[in-house]
Amino acid sequence: MPGQRDRRGPPPSRRKGRNAKSATGGRGANGGKRRSRTKKALMWTGGSLAMLLIVGCAGAWWAYNRLNGNINKVDVGIENNFQSDEPVNILFIGTDTRTGSGNDSYGGEASEGADTTILMHFSEDRTHATGLSIPRDLITDIPDCEVTLEDGSKEIIPGSEDVRFNQSMGVDGRDPGCVWRTVQEMTGVEINHFMMADFNAVKDLSSAVGGVPICLAEPIDDPKSGLQLDAGRHEVEGEEALAFVRTRHSVGTGSDLSRIELQQQFVASMARQITEGGILSSPTRLWDLADTATRSLTVDTGIGSIDQLRNLAEDLGQVPMSDMNFVTLPVLDNPAEPEGAKATVVIDEARAEPIFRMLREDVSMTDSGEAEGSGDSGGSGDEEAGGGADEPEPVPAAEVRVDVFNGGNVIGAAQETLDWLQNAQGVPLATNAGNAPETQEETTLEYGPDQAGQAATLAEMMGLPDSALKEQSADAGDAPMVLVLGDDFRGAGEPIEVPAELPEDVNSITADDEDVCAS
């Protein structure tokens, strides 16, 4: 067998920061019984519902045309519509665009970048939803993306490696579709639509709802955003609302991660204000909100009309706010930057991958979601494997005999695993067999019936899923088992299969929690 050859680079499962072991602390998801479904979801849902009521009740063709004409649409070259019985993933993008009165005072130069990004997942049965916030200063790879030019022609914008996530929008002519493709490749979650807003949208929508209630555990005095607020509860709108969601230097660690906490509180509070603040029962306020919402948002062509937004609002608005939560992508300081000059972050792969899997497998991150436990389909599957007396008895590690092949895209994976098995796990009969004859996406372990005990020991040791275990028809005798590491290899000592459950110390808030106070 030839020696270890150069592989083609890290697969999608080995994202930036895969060796990380921990993330910043925080509390787990809030539980509680499901509350009334009249508490609809998100500010855009309230805005879309407002459009529905205005057009449907008034029956005014002028109003319909006015709202329909307000909507800005972008053809991103992706069509991924969904059915009512499928999970839905909407990408929300807040841009760094600063056109408009007073907007040029908000910190540094504008780039029309992806300043605020939330990947919002709605469950198949519409019982729960999760918003994943992605830091703008995350170092990641941006794939090639196709954009539509003003004359209707197409152009491929080359991708970039190891750059800020913020550069997925605006830089080199990148459009929202580039953000879409970047997040999709990063998370493995298939996105259906996007909605985008700029600085003006925050000011206009916060004023249209009559102010957004917020809470501060500590006072804020941020000379860069101009925000000065005492500790306690406030209502912000217009310029003050924008300053609130832009503030970061006087809260928490002074980083973009602290600003994300403010933004999550703001979005959840605005949703409550729309659905509980009497707006939907006031024709005048309803019209103001509908007009403002349509003028403020840019969407993909798949939801670029009043009818399409109305259908979206009716469908996704079923999710109760008590089962809608927000989490921030777990990250670590960028190890490539010198100490004392940390400005960017990388994905904490060990803590992020379970969240990505929960989104992909439609698992609830709130205690009361009806779909909780659906992640069992990706678990160890002991019950399906037979359970009880049918399970083989694991043997001591010293008796495990296995040849390790590299069948994935990770350079040196077989040798790394061999060193770990021999030195950390006490498996002296493991050998590095070099590269597999063919590459493969998933790790596999082939063994004979007479090696079932060895396979059980190695599977538990490496966190192999049941799908990786390939029992052959004939006994193996003295021949070693064959372990082929696939593209899902995440590093020696890291389970091949991560659990679909929210890590205990990942920050999470639910949209109906009125007691959240930024600190």
C-alpha positions as CSV (number, residue, x, y, z in Angstrom):
1,M,0.0,0.0,0.0
2,P,1.5,3.4,-0.9
3,G,2.4,5.9,1.9
4,Q,0.4,8.8,3.0
5,R,-0.1,11.1,0.0
6,D,-1.2,14.8,0.2
7,R,-4.9,15.1,0.6
8,R,-7.0,17.8,-1.0
9,G,-7.6,19.9,2.1
10,P,-10.1,19.8,4.9
11,P,-13.6,18.5,4.2
12,P,-16.7,20.5,5.2
13,S,-16.8,18.6,8.5
14,R,-13.4,19.9,9.6
15,R,-14.2,23.6,9.8
16,K,-12.0,26.3,11.4
17,G,-11.4,25.6,15.0
18,R,-12.1,21.9,15.1
19,N,-9.6,21.2,17.9
20,A,-11.4,23.5,20.3
21,K,-12.7,21.9,23.4
22,S,-14.8,24.7,25.0
23,A,-16.7,27.9,24.4
24,T,-17.8,30.9,26.4
25,G,-20.2,30.1,29.2
26,G,-23.9,30.6,29.3
27,R,-27.2,29.1,30.4
28,G,-29.1,26.4,28.7
29,A,-32.3,26.7,26.8
30,N,-35.4,27.7,28.7
31,G,-38.1,25.2,29.1
32,G,-41.7,25.6,30.3
33,K,-45.1,24.6,28.9
34,R,-46.1,25.7,25.4
35,R,-47.9,29.0,25.5
36,S,-50.6,30.5,23.2
37,R,-49.9,30.2,19.5
38,T,-51.2,33.8,19.1
39,K,-47.7,34.8,20.0
40,K,-46.4,34.7,16.5
41,A,-42.8,34.7,15.4
42,L,-40.3,37.4,14.5
43,M,-40.7,40.9,13.4
44,W,-40.9,40.1,9.7
45,T,-43.7,37.6,10.4
46,G,-45.6,40.4,12.1
47,G,-44.9,42.7,9.2
48,S,-46.1,40.0,6.7
49,L,-49.2,39.4,8.7
50,A,-49.9,43.1,8.7
51,M,-49.7,43.1,4.9
52,L,-52.1,40.2,4.8
53,L,-54.7,42.0,7.0
54,I,-54.4,45.3,5.2
55,V,-54.8,43.8,1.7
56,G,-57.4,41.2,2.7
57,C,-59.6,43.4,4.9
58,A,-59.4,46.6,3.0
59,G,-59.5,44.9,-0.4
60,A,-57.8,48.0,-1.9
61,W,-56.0,47.4,-5.2
62,W,-54.0,50.5,-4.6
63,A,-52.8,49.3,-1.3
64,Y,-51.9,45.9,-2.8
65,N,-49.9,47.6,-5.6
66,R,-48.3,50.0,-3.2
67,L,-47.0,47.2,-0.9
68,N,-46.1,44.9,-3.8
69,G,-44.1,47.7,-5.4
70,N,-42.2,48.4,-2.2
71,I,-40.5,45.0,-2.1
72,N,-36.9,44.9,-3.3
73,K,-35.9,41.5,-4.9
74,V,-32.6,40.0,-5.8
75,D,-32.1,37.0,-8.1
76,V,-29.4,35.0,-6.4
77,G,-29.5,32.1,-8.8
78,I,-30.9,29.7,-6.2
79,E,-34.4,28.3,-6.2
80,N,-35.2,26.2,-3.2
81,N,-38.9,26.6,-2.3
82,F,-40.4,24.4,0.4
83,Q,-43.7,22.6,1.0
84,S,-45.8,23.1,4.1
85,D,-44.8,19.7,5.5
86,E,-41.0,20.4,5.3
87,P,-38.6,22.2,7.6
88,V,-37.8,25.8,6.5
89,N,-34.5,27.7,6.8
90,I,-34.6,31.5,6.3
91,L,-31.4,33.5,6.3
92,F,-31.7,37.0,7.8
93,I,-29.0,39.5,6.8
94,G,-28.4,42.9,8.3
95,T,-26.1,44.8,6.1
96,D,-23.5,47.5,6.9
97,T,-25.1,49.9,4.4
98,R,-25.2,53.4,5.9
99,T,-27.1,55.5,3.4
100,G,-29.6,57.8,5.1
101,S,-29.5,60.6,7.6
102,G,-27.0,60.1,10.5
103,N,-26.0,56.5,9.5
104,D,-22.4,57.5,8.6
105,S,-21.6,58.0,12.3
106,Y,-21.8,54.3,13.2
107,G,-18.3,53.1,13.6
108,G,-15.7,52.8,10.8
109,E,-16.2,52.5,7.0
110,A,-19.3,50.8,5.6
111,S,-18.8,47.9,3.2
112,E,-22.4,46.7,2.7
113,G,-21.1,43.6,4.4
114,A,-23.0,40.8,6.3
115,D,-22.9,42.8,9.5
116,T,-25.7,40.8,11.3
117,T,-26.6,37.3,10.2
118,I,-29.1,34.9,11.7
119,L,-30.0,31.5,10.2
120,M,-33.6,30.8,11.3
121,H,-34.8,27.2,11.3
122,F,-38.5,26.4,11.5
123,S,-39.4,22.8,12.3
124,E,-41.3,20.5,9.9
125,D,-44.3,20.5,12.2
126,R,-44.0,24.2,13.1
127,T,-43.8,23.5,16.8
128,H,-40.3,25.1,17.3
129,A,-37.7,27.3,15.7
130,T,-34.1,28.2,16.3
131,G,-32.1,31.3,15.3
132,L,-28.4,30.8,14.9
133,S,-26.4,34.0,15.0
134,I,-23.1,34.1,13.1
135,P,-20.4,36.6,14.2
136,R,-19.3,39.0,11.5
137,D,-15.7,38.6,12.5
138,L,-15.6,34.8,12.1
139,I,-12.8,33.6,10.0
140,T,-14.1,31.2,7.3
141,D,-14.0,30.3,3.7
142,I,-16.3,31.9,1.1
143,P,-17.1,29.8,-1.9
144,D,-17.4,30.9,-5.5
145,C,-20.8,32.4,-6.1
146,E,-22.8,33.5,-9.1
147,V,-24.3,37.0,-9.1
148,T,-26.7,38.7,-11.5
149,L,-25.5,42.0,-13.0
150,E,-27.7,45.0,-13.8
151,D,-27.9,44.1,-17.4
152,G,-29.1,40.6,-16.5
153,S,-25.9,38.8,-17.3
154,K,-24.3,36.4,-14.8
155,E,-20.8,36.6,-13.3
156,I,-18.9,34.2,-11.0
157,I,-17.3,35.9,-8.1
158,P,-14.2,33.9,-7.0
159,G,-14.2,32.6,-3.4
160,S,-11.8,33.5,-0.6
161,E,-10.1,31.4,2.1
162,D,-9.5,32.4,5.7
163,V,-11.3,35.8,5.6
164,R,-13.9,37.5,7.8
165,F,-17.5,36.2,7.3
166,N,-18.5,39.8,6.8
167,Q,-16.8,39.8,3.4
168,S,-19.4,37.3,2.1
169,M,-21.5,40.4,1.2
170,G,-20.5,43.5,-0.8
171,V,-16.8,42.7,-1.3
172,D,-15.9,42.1,-5.0
173,G,-19.6,42.5,-5.9
174,R,-20.9,39.7,-3.7
175,D,-24.7,39.7,-3.2
176,P,-26.9,38.0,-0.6
177,G,-26.6,34.7,-2.5
178,C,-22.9,34.6,-1.5
179,V,-23.9,34.9,2.1
180,W,-26.4,32.1,1.5
181,R,-23.8,29.8,-0.1
182,T,-21.3,30.6,2.7
183,V,-23.7,29.7,5.5
184,Q,-24.9,26.7,3.7
185,E,-21.4,25.3,3.3
186,M,-20.4,26.2,6.8
187,T,-23.4,24.5,8.5
188,G,-24.5,21.9,6.1
189,V,-28.1,23.3,6.5
190,E,-30.0,23.7,3.2
191,I,-31.4,27.3,3.0
192,N,-34.7,28.1,1.4
193,H,-34.9,31.9,1.3
194,F,-33.2,35.1,2.6
195,M,-34.4,38.5,4.0
196,M,-32.1,41.5,4.2
197,A,-32.4,44.8,5.9
198,D,-30.0,47.8,6.4
199,F,-29.5,50.5,9.0
200,N,-32.6,52.3,8.0
201,A,-34.8,49.2,8.5
202,V,-33.9,49.1,12.2
203,K,-34.8,52.8,12.7
204,D,-38.0,52.7,10.7
205,L,-39.4,49.4,12.0
206,S,-38.6,50.3,15.6
207,S,-40.5,53.5,15.2
208,A,-43.4,51.8,13.3
209,V,-44.1,49.5,16.3
210,G,-44.0,52.5,18.7
211,G,-40.6,51.6,20.4
212,V,-39.0,48.4,21.4
213,P,-38.6,47.5,25.1
214,I,-35.1,46.5,26.2
215,C,-33.4,45.8,29.5
216,L,-29.9,46.5,30.7
217,A,-28.2,44.9,33.7
218,E,-25.4,47.6,33.5
219,P,-25.4,51.1,32.2
220,I,-24.1,51.8,28.6
221,D,-22.0,54.7,27.7
222,D,-20.6,54.0,24.2
223,P,-19.0,57.0,22.5
224,K,-18.7,55.2,19.2
225,S,-22.4,54.4,18.8
226,G,-23.4,57.5,20.9
227,L,-25.7,55.4,23.1
228,Q,-26.1,56.4,26.8
229,L,-28.5,54.5,28.9
230,D,-28.8,53.7,32.6
231,A,-29.3,50.2,33.8
232,G,-32.9,49.0,33.9
233,R,-35.7,48.9,31.4
234,H,-36.1,51.3,28.4
235,E,-38.0,51.7,25.1
236,V,-35.8,52.5,22.1
237,E,-36.8,53.6,18.6
238,G,-35.3,55.3,15.6
239,E,-31.7,56.5,16.1
240,E,-31.5,55.1,19.6
241,A,-32.7,51.7,18.5
242,L,-30.0,51.6,15.9
243,A,-27.4,52.7,18.4
244,F,-28.5,49.9,20.7
245,V,-28.1,47.1,18.1
246,R,-24.8,48.6,17.0
247,T,-23.3,49.0,20.5
248,R,-20.5,46.7,21.6
249,H,-17.7,48.6,23.2
250,S,-19.5,49.3,26.5
251,V,-21.2,45.9,27.0
252,G,-19.9,42.5,27.9
253,T,-16.4,41.8,26.5
254,G,-16.7,44.7,24.0
255,S,-16.7,42.4,21.1
256,D,-19.1,41.5,18.3
257,L,-20.3,38.5,20.4
258,S,-21.6,40.9,23.1
259,R,-23.4,42.9,20.4
260,I,-25.1,39.7,19.1
261,E,-26.7,39.3,22.6
262,L,-28.2,42.8,22.3
263,Q,-29.4,42.1,18.8
264,Q,-31.1,38.8,19.9
265,Q,-32.9,40.6,22.7
266,F,-34.0,43.4,20.4
267,V,-35.4,41.0,17.7
268,A,-37.3,38.9,20.3
269,S,-38.7,42.1,21.9
270,M,-39.8,43.6,18.6
271,A,-41.7,40.4,17.8
272,R,-43.5,40.6,21.1
273,Q,-44.3,44.3,20.5
274,I,-45.8,43.5,17.1
275,T,-47.9,40.5,18.3
276,E,-48.9,41.8,21.8
277,G,-48.7,45.6,21.6
278,G,-52.1,46.2,19.9
279,I,-50.6,46.8,16.5
280,L,-52.6,44.1,14.8
281,S,-55.9,45.5,16.0
282,S,-55.2,49.1,14.8
283,P,-55.7,49.6,11.1
284,T,-53.6,52.8,11.1
285,R,-50.6,51.2,12.9
286,L,-51.0,48.1,10.9
287,W,-50.8,50.0,7.6
288,D,-47.7,51.9,8.8
289,L,-46.0,48.7,9.8
290,A,-46.9,46.9,6.5
291,D,-45.7,49.9,4.4
292,T,-42.5,50.2,6.5
293,A,-41.7,46.5,6.4
294,T,-42.1,46.2,2.7
295,R,-39.9,49.3,2.1
296,S,-37.3,48.1,4.5
297,L,-36.7,44.5,3.4
298,T,-34.9,42.9,0.4
299,V,-35.8,39.3,-0.4
300,D,-35.0,36.6,-2.9
301,T,-37.3,36.2,-6.0
302,G,-38.9,33.1,-4.5
303,I,-40.7,35.3,-1.9
304,G,-40.7,38.6,-3.8
305,S,-44.4,39.3,-3.8
306,I,-47.1,40.1,-1.2
307,D,-48.9,36.8,-1.9
308,Q,-45.7,34.8,-1.3
309,L,-44.8,36.7,1.9
310,R,-48.4,36.3,3.1
311,N,-48.2,32.5,2.6
312,L,-44.8,32.4,4.3
313,A,-46.2,34.4,7.3
314,E,-49.3,32.2,7.6
315,D,-47.2,29.0,7.6
316,L,-44.3,30.0,9.8
317,G,-46.3,32.2,12.1
318,Q,-47.6,29.0,13.8
319,V,-44.5,28.7,15.9
320,P,-45.1,29.8,19.5
321,M,-42.6,32.2,20.9
322,S,-42.0,30.0,23.9
323,D,-40.5,27.4,21.5
324,M,-38.4,29.8,19.5
325,N,-34.9,30.3,20.8
326,F,-31.7,32.1,19.7
327,V,-28.2,30.7,20.1
328,T,-24.8,32.2,19.0
329,L,-22.4,30.1,17.0
330,P,-19.7,28.8,19.5
331,V,-16.4,30.3,18.6
332,L,-12.8,30.7,20.0
333,D,-10.2,33.4,19.6
334,N,-8.4,33.1,16.3
335,P,-5.1,31.2,17.2
336,A,-3.4,32.8,14.2
337,E,-3.5,36.2,15.8
338,P,-1.0,37.3,18.5
339,E,-2.0,37.5,22.1
340,G,-3.3,40.9,23.1
341,A,-4.5,41.6,19.5
342,K,-7.4,39.3,19.1
343,A,-9.9,40.7,16.6
344,T,-11.3,37.7,14.9
345,V,-12.7,34.3,15.9
346,V,-12.9,30.7,14.5
347,I,-15.5,28.1,14.9
348,D,-15.3,26.0,18.1
349,E,-16.0,22.8,16.1
350,A,-16.5,20.5,19.0
351,R,-19.4,22.6,20.3
352,A,-20.7,23.9,16.9
353,E,-21.2,20.6,15.2
354,P,-23.9,19.3,17.6
355,I,-25.9,22.6,16.8
356,F,-25.4,22.2,13.1
357,R,-26.6,18.6,13.4
358,M,-29.7,19.7,15.4
359,L,-30.6,22.1,12.7
360,R,-30.1,19.5,9.9
361,E,-32.1,16.9,11.8
362,D,-34.9,19.2,12.9
363,V,-34.3,18.7,16.6
364,S,-35.8,21.2,19.1
365,M,-33.4,23.3,21.2
366,T,-36.2,24.2,23.7
367,D,-37.4,21.8,26.4
368,S,-41.0,22.0,25.4
369,G,-40.7,21.4,21.6
370,E,-42.7,18.5,20.5
371,A,-40.0,17.3,18.2
372,E,-37.4,17.0,21.0
373,G,-35.9,13.5,20.9
374,S,-36.2,13.3,17.2
375,G,-32.4,13.4,17.1
376,D,-32.4,9.8,18.3
377,S,-32.4,8.8,14.7
378,G,-28.8,9.9,14.6
379,G,-27.7,8.5,17.9
380,S,-25.9,5.3,18.8
381,G,-29.1,3.3,18.0
382,D,-28.5,0.7,20.6
383,E,-32.2,-0.3,20.5
384,E,-32.1,-0.7,16.7
385,A,-28.9,-2.7,16.9
386,G,-30.5,-5.4,18.9
387,G,-29.8,-4.4,22.5
388,G,-29.7,-6.6,25.5
389,A,-28.2,-10.1,25.2
390,D,-27.6,-9.7,21.4
391,E,-24.9,-7.0,22.0
392,P,-21.3,-8.3,21.8
393,E,-19.2,-8.2,24.9
394,P,-16.4,-5.6,24.4
395,V,-12.9,-7.0,24.8
396,P,-9.8,-5.3,26.5
397,A,-8.2,-2.6,24.3
398,A,-5.0,-4.6,24.2
399,E,-6.8,-7.3,22.2
400,V,-8.0,-5.0,19.5
401,R,-6.3,-5.7,16.2
402,V,-7.0,-3.1,13.4
403,D,-5.4,-1.7,10.3
404,V,-6.1,2.0,9.9
405,F,-6.6,3.4,6.4
406,N,-7.0,7.0,5.4
407,G,-9.9,7.3,3.0
408,G,-10.8,10.9,3.6
409,N,-9.4,14.4,2.8
410,V,-7.5,14.9,6.0
411,I,-3.7,14.8,5.7
412,G,-2.1,12.3,8.1
413,A,-5.4,11.1,9.6
414,A,-4.3,7.4,9.7
415,Q,-1.0,8.2,11.6
416,E,-2.8,10.6,13.9
417,T,-5.3,8.0,14.8
418,L,-2.7,5.3,15.2
419,D,-0.7,7.4,17.6
420,W,-3.8,8.1,19.6
421,L,-4.9,4.5,19.7
422,Q,-1.5,3.2,20.8
423,N,-0.4,5.9,23.2
424,A,-3.7,7.1,24.7
425,Q,-6.0,4.1,24.4
426,G,-3.7,1.2,24.9
427,V,-4.2,-0.5,21.5
428,P,-0.7,-1.8,20.6
429,L,-2.0,-4.0,17.8
430,A,-3.1,-1.1,15.6
431,T,-1.2,-0.3,12.4
432,N,-1.1,2.5,9.8
433,A,-2.1,0.9,6.5
434,G,-1.7,4.1,4.5
435,N,-4.3,5.3,2.0
436,A,-7.4,3.4,1.1
437,P,-7.8,2.4,-2.5
438,E,-10.7,4.9,-2.9
439,T,-11.8,8.0,-0.9
440,Q,-15.1,7.8,1.0
441,E,-17.3,10.2,2.8
442,E,-18.1,8.2,5.9
443,T,-15.8,6.2,8.2
444,T,-16.3,2.4,8.1
445,L,-15.1,-0.5,10.2
446,E,-15.1,-4.0,8.6
447,Y,-14.8,-7.1,10.9
448,G,-15.7,-10.7,11.0
449,P,-18.4,-12.2,13.3
450,D,-15.5,-13.6,15.5
451,Q,-14.3,-9.9,16.0
452,A,-17.6,-8.5,17.2
453,G,-16.1,-7.9,20.7
454,Q,-13.1,-6.0,19.2
455,A,-15.5,-4.0,17.0
456,A,-17.6,-3.0,20.0
457,T,-14.5,-1.8,21.9
458,L,-13.2,0.2,19.0
459,A,-16.6,1.7,18.2
460,E,-17.1,2.9,21.7
461,M,-13.6,4.2,21.9
462,M,-13.9,6.3,18.6
463,G,-17.6,7.2,18.9
464,L,-18.5,5.3,15.7
465,P,-22.2,5.3,14.7
466,D,-23.9,2.0,14.0
467,S,-23.9,2.8,10.3
468,A,-20.1,2.6,10.3
469,L,-20.0,-1.0,11.5
470,K,-19.8,-3.5,8.6
471,E,-19.9,-7.1,9.8
472,Q,-18.7,-9.5,7.2
473,S,-20.2,-13.0,6.5
474,A,-17.1,-15.0,7.3
475,D,-14.9,-15.1,10.4
476,A,-11.7,-13.1,10.1
477,G,-9.4,-15.4,12.1
478,D,-6.0,-13.8,12.6
479,A,-6.6,-11.0,10.1
480,P,-7.0,-7.5,11.6
481,M,-10.2,-5.5,11.3
482,V,-10.2,-2.8,8.6
483,L,-10.9,0.8,9.7
484,V,-11.2,3.3,6.9
485,L,-11.3,7.0,8.0
486,G,-13.7,9.0,5.8
487,D,-14.4,12.7,5.3
488,D,-16.3,12.7,8.5
489,F,-13.0,12.2,10.5
490,R,-12.8,15.2,12.9
491,G,-9.6,14.3,14.7
492,A,-8.1,11.6,16.8
493,G,-10.0,11.4,20.1
494,E,-13.0,13.3,18.7
495,P,-16.1,11.1,18.1
496,I,-16.9,10.4,14.5
497,E,-20.6,11.0,15.4
498,V,-21.5,14.0,17.6
499,P,-24.7,14.0,19.6
500,A,-27.7,16.0,18.3
501,E,-28.1,18.0,21.5
502,L,-27.4,21.5,22.6
503,P,-24.0,21.8,24.6
504,E,-24.7,22.7,28.2
505,D,-22.7,26.0,28.2
506,V,-23.9,27.5,24.9
507,N,-25.9,30.7,25.4
508,S,-29.6,30.4,24.5
509,I,-32.6,32.6,25.0
510,T,-36.2,32.1,24.1
511,A,-38.2,34.7,22.3
512,D,-40.9,35.0,25.0
513,D,-38.4,35.7,27.8
514,E,-39.1,39.3,28.9
515,D,-36.6,39.1,31.7
516,V,-33.5,39.0,29.6
517,C,-31.2,41.9,30.5
518,A,-28.0,42.6,28.6
519,S,-24.9,42.8,30.7
